[in-house]
Amino acid sequence: MMDKLFGPFVPGRGAVGLLVVRVVGGLALMLHGWGKIQDPFHWMDRAPSHPPGFLQALAALSEFGGGLGLI
């Protein structure tokens, strides 16, 4: 049943390579979102037409949480 849904898993060295790509990519997203998490409601306030604070917070959380989820 699982093979029909997801296909065969990558074995051996390929699995390690994919793990490295996921960890590096996830850490990059988390580091990029870390500054936004520090002040989630006001990180875009210097923009000429900034979005509301709750949308800024959702964007910051999705970037940081997405990186964590990727890892």
Number of C-alpha atoms within 10 A of each C-alpha: 6 7 8 7 7 8 9 9 9 11 8 8 9 11 12 12 12 12 14 13 14 17 17 15 16 21 18 16 19 25 15 15 21 16 13 21 22 11 13 20 19 17 17 16 13 8 8 7 8 13 13 12 15 12 13 21 18 14 17 24 18 17 22 23 16 16 22 17 13 16 16
